[in-house]
Amino acid sequence: MSATLSSTRTRAALRTSARVSVELLLVLVMAGVALWFLGRMWSIVWPLVVALFLTTLTWPLARFLRRCGWPPALAASVVTVLFLLVAAGIVALIAVPVASQSGELADGVVEGIEKLREWAAGPPLNIGDDQITGAFDAATARIKDSVGSMVTTVVTGVSTVFSGVVTAVLALFLMFFFLKDGPRFLPWLTRQLPGRLATDVPTVAARGWDTLGAFVRSQAFVGLLDAVFIGLGLWILGVPLVLPLAVLTFVSAFVPIVGALFAGLVAVLIALVSNGLTDALLVLAIIVVVQQLEGNVFQPMIQSRGLGLHAAVILLAVTLGGSLAGVVGSLLAVPVAALIAVVWNYLREQLSDPPQEPETEEPHTGAAVPS
């Protein structure tokens, strides 16, 4: 005999499902409103995020100086100046060797183009000079027809560069103030919040700061691995500008997807114009292998240990962030996922029942038997 459905239990299940659905819908609406406000305030949120990343990198030195008795303002000023000097040194490390060998690189580019032209003229392509000239003429005509869009692109690029400079300057000032007044933030926040929020919010903020520091340190370590392995491969192949390319690889590791593509393209181009097509293909193979190991093995393993996230969660977060917000979304996906995990774990701690200790039974002692 088959069991029949209980109408009481069915109605209770439907009511529970409807209530949960409405609550989830309200949570999603509030999250959407928060994201909308975040987008409207992005001009100040993005410099704040950059400043927090820079502060996590420079805070250990500032903390050391403060523990040595330095005043907070002096320690923050020294660390900020040192950071600017290091950043300028990195730029000089890349720019000076490139400028010193610019003539050789230019000659190599011309020679590489000529080799490509000779290769295209031979079998199996057999492209004649007339066809190549026609292709150049067609490209020139297309460029002339799209002058308006090119001007618009240039104007947009200039605006983007200007916005980037403003963001960098504002982030540096914010970093200085974070280094100087950062330890006083949580006590101040505790005094401003009422009731239980005075305990919950500072605790979550402290855990979030530790998580953000773990993310930045792990990202720097992954970038160092990329720079070492790719730089070693370039050195073995005899590609010039090994040190600038290694530094560029390390710096670009903080910009997912686009950074790796840009650093790899520069390395392949320099190998092509200096060592030829064979070494350029070998450099491309080295970069692809290292990037695959970094993206699928090193980065998920290192970040999962430092952030308490599973490697699969990190991969899914980067994919989702990139699809939603491009490069910025890929950059912020992992720390945002880690901060969500921090909040979720804290809520679980607060909402969970305290573990019950097992009851200890009294040892059974029988009545004394008179002898």
Wavefront OBJ file of the C-alpha trace (Angstrom):
o trace
v 0.000 0.000 0.000
v 1.546 3.314 -1.132
v 1.859 6.148 1.356
v -0.316 9.233 0.790
v 0.855 12.809 1.097
v -0.024 14.638 4.277
v -1.870 17.869 3.514
v -0.696 19.411 6.798
v 2.964 18.692 6.134
v 2.641 19.839 2.513
v 1.149 23.207 3.534
v 3.831 23.644 6.195
v 6.579 22.913 3.642
v 5.071 25.369 1.152
v 4.770 28.076 3.813
v 8.370 27.515 4.867
v 9.566 27.636 1.238
v 7.610 30.844 0.588
v 8.977 32.506 3.719
v 12.555 31.534 2.902
v 12.114 32.722 -0.699
v 10.813 36.114 0.430
v 13.680 36.494 2.911
v 16.250 35.575 0.246
v 14.623 38.016 -2.166
v 14.886 40.807 0.401
v 18.551 39.967 1.014
v 19.257 40.050 -2.734
v 17.440 43.386 -3.112
v 19.457 44.907 -0.274
v 22.667 43.540 -1.784
v 21.727 45.054 -5.139
v 21.030 48.440 -3.524
v 24.379 48.291 -1.702
v 26.198 47.489 -4.959
v 24.385 50.357 -6.685
v 25.524 52.804 -4.004
v 29.027 51.347 -4.254
v 29.060 51.991 -7.988
v 27.880 55.566 -7.519
v 30.704 56.192 -5.035
v 33.349 54.292 -7.004
v 35.499 57.410 -7.495
v 36.313 57.365 -3.780
v 35.924 53.619 -3.138
v 38.616 52.603 -5.657
v 41.363 54.855 -4.165
v 40.348 53.551 -0.732
v 40.755 49.946 -1.893
v 44.160 50.701 -3.467
v 45.271 52.469 -0.285
v 44.265 49.457 1.809
v 46.292 47.152 -0.456
v 49.339 49.424 -0.207
v 48.924 49.730 3.557
v 48.942 45.955 4.012
v 52.263 45.844 2.136
v 53.908 48.662 4.075
v 52.346 48.183 7.528
v 54.917 45.621 8.828
v 57.727 48.179 8.420
v 55.648 50.963 9.954
v 54.720 48.709 12.879
v 58.382 47.855 13.430
v 59.362 51.535 13.508
v 56.531 52.359 15.922
v 57.625 49.563 18.243
v 61.134 51.028 18.165
v 59.761 54.245 19.633
v 59.265 56.326 16.501
v 56.328 58.753 16.542
v 53.423 57.547 14.363
v 53.633 60.532 11.982
v 57.394 60.120 11.493
v 57.126 56.358 10.938
v 54.305 56.824 8.410
v 56.246 59.554 6.593
v 59.425 57.474 6.362
v 57.559 54.402 5.120
v 55.636 56.442 2.534
v 58.833 58.048 1.219
v 60.576 54.658 1.090
v 57.626 53.223 -0.815
v 57.819 56.052 -3.345
v 61.568 55.515 -3.729
v 61.090 51.775 -4.271
v 58.339 52.412 -6.831
v 60.532 54.953 -8.639
v 63.451 52.496 -8.536
v 61.303 49.782 -10.099
v 60.252 52.136 -12.881
v 63.888 53.150 -13.446
v 64.958 49.497 -13.390
v 62.601 48.848 -16.260
v 62.970 52.104 -18.194
v 66.746 52.690 -18.113
v 67.869 49.376 -19.675
v 65.101 49.611 -22.254
v 66.159 53.154 -23.175
v 69.837 52.161 -23.375
v 69.034 49.343 -25.781
v 66.268 51.125 -27.668
v 68.438 51.459 -30.772
v 69.174 47.738 -30.851
v 65.526 46.935 -30.247
v 64.426 49.259 -33.070
v 66.886 47.631 -35.467
v 65.659 44.244 -34.311
v 62.045 45.217 -34.948
v 62.892 46.308 -38.496
v 64.860 43.122 -39.045
v 62.028 41.025 -37.621
v 59.484 42.656 -39.916
v 61.744 42.031 -42.878
v 62.124 38.373 -41.889
v 58.363 38.016 -41.587
v 57.979 39.582 -45.015
v 60.510 37.181 -46.544
v 58.837 34.248 -44.818
v 55.417 35.294 -46.133
v 56.814 35.606 -49.659
v 58.041 31.990 -49.608
v 56.142 28.725 -49.524
v 53.567 27.782 -48.430
v 52.024 31.287 -48.381
v 53.761 32.704 -51.507
v 52.491 36.212 -50.805
v 54.029 38.654 -53.285
v 55.179 42.211 -52.620
v 52.176 43.537 -54.542
v 49.794 41.756 -52.187
v 51.676 42.973 -49.129
v 51.661 46.533 -50.470
v 47.936 46.236 -51.201
v 47.317 45.027 -47.663
v 49.263 47.987 -46.254
v 47.297 50.385 -48.488
v 43.995 48.851 -47.347
v 45.048 49.139 -43.711
v 46.047 52.773 -44.272
v 42.690 53.543 -45.888
v 40.844 51.898 -43.021
v 42.844 53.930 -40.512
v 41.989 57.139 -42.374
v 38.311 56.221 -42.379
v 38.345 55.639 -38.617
v 40.159 58.804 -37.587
v 37.154 59.999 -35.621
v 36.930 56.839 -33.546
v 40.694 56.917 -33.021
v 40.503 60.471 -31.700
v 37.728 59.401 -29.348
v 39.837 56.474 -28.179
v 42.822 58.740 -27.573
v 40.708 61.200 -25.586
v 39.302 58.317 -23.538
v 42.815 57.017 -22.944
v 44.031 60.416 -21.759
v 41.052 60.661 -19.417
v 41.814 57.181 -18.080
v 45.475 58.080 -17.482
v 44.475 61.290 -15.690
v 41.989 59.363 -13.552
v 44.702 56.826 -12.744
v 47.098 59.562 -11.639
v 44.440 61.119 -9.399
v 43.647 57.697 -7.932
v 47.341 57.009 -7.253
v 47.902 60.361 -5.530
v 44.772 60.006 -3.401
v 45.709 56.410 -2.521
v 49.170 57.532 -1.360
v 47.696 60.176 0.933
v 45.199 57.672 2.317
v 48.009 55.156 2.855
v 49.926 57.734 4.892
v 46.921 58.405 7.122
v 46.201 54.690 7.509
v 49.797 54.070 8.576
v 49.708 56.990 11.007
v 46.253 56.572 12.542
v 45.364 52.984 11.701
v 45.742 51.470 15.213
v 43.372 54.109 16.594
v 40.583 53.204 14.167
v 39.139 50.175 15.963
v 39.005 51.854 19.416
v 37.335 54.872 17.785
v 34.875 52.605 15.989
v 34.078 50.826 19.240
v 33.165 54.131 20.898
v 30.892 55.162 18.009
v 28.737 52.023 17.815
v 25.919 51.174 20.214
v 25.285 47.968 22.078
v 26.537 44.688 20.674
v 27.681 46.343 17.437
v 30.548 47.875 19.431
v 31.915 44.337 19.785
v 30.834 42.635 16.557
v 31.890 45.236 13.969
v 35.440 45.853 15.328
v 35.999 42.081 15.613
v 34.937 41.493 12.005
v 37.019 44.489 10.879
v 40.130 43.127 12.625
v 39.666 39.694 11.066
v 39.052 41.278 7.667
v 42.287 43.259 7.959
v 44.239 40.083 8.719
v 42.607 38.373 5.744
v 43.410 41.260 3.414
v 47.042 41.174 4.520
v 47.190 37.433 3.844
v 45.824 38.008 0.335
v 48.359 40.714 -0.544
v 51.271 38.687 0.817
v 50.191 35.572 -1.064
v 49.752 37.558 -4.278
v 53.226 39.014 -3.874
v 54.662 35.524 -3.335
v 52.915 34.222 -6.457
v 54.273 37.163 -8.453
v 57.751 36.418 -7.129
v 57.460 32.808 -8.308
v 56.396 33.978 -11.773
v 59.254 36.461 -11.974
v 61.859 33.905 -10.866
v 60.786 31.098 -13.208
v 60.157 33.294 -16.252
v 63.335 35.299 -15.618
v 65.332 32.070 -15.322
v 63.935 30.872 -18.644
v 64.786 34.164 -20.344
v 68.315 34.047 -18.901
v 68.890 30.496 -20.155
v 67.743 31.488 -23.655
v 69.966 34.582 -23.629
v 67.131 37.091 -24.031
v 68.223 40.662 -23.195
v 66.597 42.810 -20.495
v 66.064 39.820 -18.198
v 65.941 41.864 -14.978
v 63.458 44.488 -16.244
v 61.247 41.747 -17.665
v 61.347 39.852 -14.352
v 60.410 43.015 -12.437
v 57.619 43.720 -14.915
v 56.323 40.159 -14.434
v 56.297 40.593 -10.644
v 54.473 43.927 -10.768
v 51.945 42.726 -13.344
v 51.023 39.762 -11.126
v 48.895 42.160 -9.045
v 46.706 42.812 -12.117
v 45.130 39.471 -13.058
v 44.688 38.418 -16.697
v 45.728 41.683 -18.372
v 48.953 41.984 -16.371
v 50.121 38.497 -17.287
v 49.190 38.998 -20.948
v 51.002 42.330 -21.111
v 54.191 41.051 -19.443
v 54.184 37.930 -21.607
v 53.657 39.940 -24.802
v 56.581 42.224 -23.962
v 58.859 39.261 -23.240
v 57.905 37.468 -26.468
v 58.349 40.641 -28.521
v 61.825 41.303 -27.124
v 62.813 37.661 -27.713
v 61.528 37.899 -31.286
v 63.437 41.050 -32.224
v 66.636 40.040 -30.447
v 66.938 36.246 -30.714
v 64.636 35.280 -33.544
v 61.430 33.358 -34.044
v 62.576 30.085 -32.442
v 63.546 31.647 -29.118
v 60.372 33.742 -29.168
v 58.287 30.564 -29.454
v 60.298 28.995 -26.633
v 59.707 32.080 -24.469
v 56.001 31.877 -25.269
v 55.962 28.207 -24.239
v 57.769 29.000 -20.960
v 55.331 31.808 -20.148
v 52.291 29.635 -20.940
v 53.567 26.782 -18.745
v 54.450 29.086 -15.833
v 51.140 30.947 -16.085
v 49.188 27.689 -16.151
v 51.055 26.401 -13.105
v 50.591 29.734 -11.343
v 46.887 30.072 -12.159
v 45.847 26.469 -11.560
v 48.324 25.185 -8.944
v 50.431 27.772 -7.089
v 47.938 30.594 -6.673
v 44.955 28.489 -5.512
v 47.134 26.477 -3.113
v 48.914 29.490 -1.584
v 45.822 31.662 -1.350
v 43.669 28.825 -0.017
v 46.123 28.345 2.856
v 46.471 32.057 3.585
v 42.797 32.943 3.215
v 41.082 29.807 4.456
v 39.320 29.320 1.102
v 39.224 26.180 -0.978
v 41.137 26.325 -4.250
v 37.937 25.717 -6.239
v 36.257 28.677 -4.505
v 39.162 30.931 -5.510
v 38.989 29.823 -9.147
v 35.214 30.353 -9.266
v 35.521 33.753 -7.553
v 38.095 35.002 -10.068
v 35.957 33.763 -12.974
v 32.809 35.407 -11.609
v 34.582 38.667 -10.769
v 36.123 38.881 -14.234
v 32.777 38.259 -15.940
v 31.020 40.882 -13.800
v 33.591 43.697 -13.626
v 36.509 42.818 -15.909
v 40.038 43.373 -14.634
v 38.936 45.189 -11.475
v 36.513 42.379 -10.696
v 39.264 39.779 -11.127
v 41.556 41.788 -8.847
v 38.963 42.187 -6.100
v 37.228 38.807 -6.423
v 39.486 36.840 -4.082
v 39.694 39.402 -1.231
v 35.942 40.012 -1.447
v 35.271 36.256 -1.269
v 37.636 36.005 1.691
v 35.912 38.900 3.501
v 32.514 37.287 2.870
v 33.903 34.088 4.387
v 35.113 36.067 7.423
v 31.642 37.547 7.985
v 29.969 34.185 7.438
v 32.266 32.392 9.878
v 31.702 35.071 12.511
v 27.921 34.824 12.086
v 28.124 31.056 12.469
v 30.111 31.480 15.651
v 27.519 33.855 17.072
v 24.487 31.849 15.972
v 25.781 28.418 16.943
v 24.918 26.846 20.241
v 27.858 26.443 22.599
v 29.186 22.895 22.588
v 27.707 20.883 25.395
v 30.166 19.123 27.570
v 29.408 15.447 28.064
v 27.959 14.707 31.443
v 30.426 13.001 33.700
v 28.931 10.135 35.600
v 29.775 9.707 39.221
v 31.904 6.630 39.787
v 29.738 3.888 41.230
v 30.816 2.999 44.684
v 28.977 0.127 46.204
v 27.930 0.040 49.832
v 30.493 -1.236 52.178
v 29.877 -4.809 53.101
v 30.483 -5.419 56.733
v 32.961 -8.079 57.332
l 1 2 3 4 5 6 7 8 9 10 11 12 13 14 15 16 17 18 19 20 21 22 23 24 25 26 27 28 29 30 31 32 33 34 35 36 37 38 39 40 41 42 43 44 45 46 47 48 49 50 51 52 53 54 55 56 57 58 59 60 61 62 63 64 65 66 67 68 69 70 71 72 73 74 75 76 77 78 79 80 81 82 83 84 85 86 87 88 89 90 91 92 93 94 95 96 97 98 99 100 101 102 103 104 105 106 107 108 109 110 111 112 113 114 115 116 117 118 119 120 121 122 123 124 125 126 127 128 129 130 131 132 133 134 135 136 137 138 139 140 141 142 143 144 145 146 147 148 149 150 151 152 153 154 155 156 157 158 159 160 161 162 163 164 165 166 167 168 169 170 171 172 173 174 175 176 177 178 179 180 181 182 183 184 185 186 187 188 189 190 191 192 193 194 195 196 197 198 199 200 201 202 203 204 205 206 207 208 209 210 211 212 213 214 215 216 217 218 219 220 221 222 223 224 225 226 227 228 229 230 231 232 233 234 235 236 237 238 239 240 241 242 243 244 245 246 247 248 249 250 251 252 253 254 255 256 257 258 259 260 261 262 263 264 265 266 267 268 269 270 271 272 273 274 275 276 277 278 279 280 281 282 283 284 285 286 287 288 289 290 291 292 293 294 295 296 297 298 299 300 301 302 303 304 305 306 307 308 309 310 311 312 313 314 315 316 317 318 319 320 321 322 323 324 325 326 327 328 329 330 331 332 333 334 335 336 337 338 339 340 341 342 343 344 345 346 347 348 349 350 351 352 353 354 355 356 357 358 359 360 361 362 363 364 365 366 367 368 369 370 371
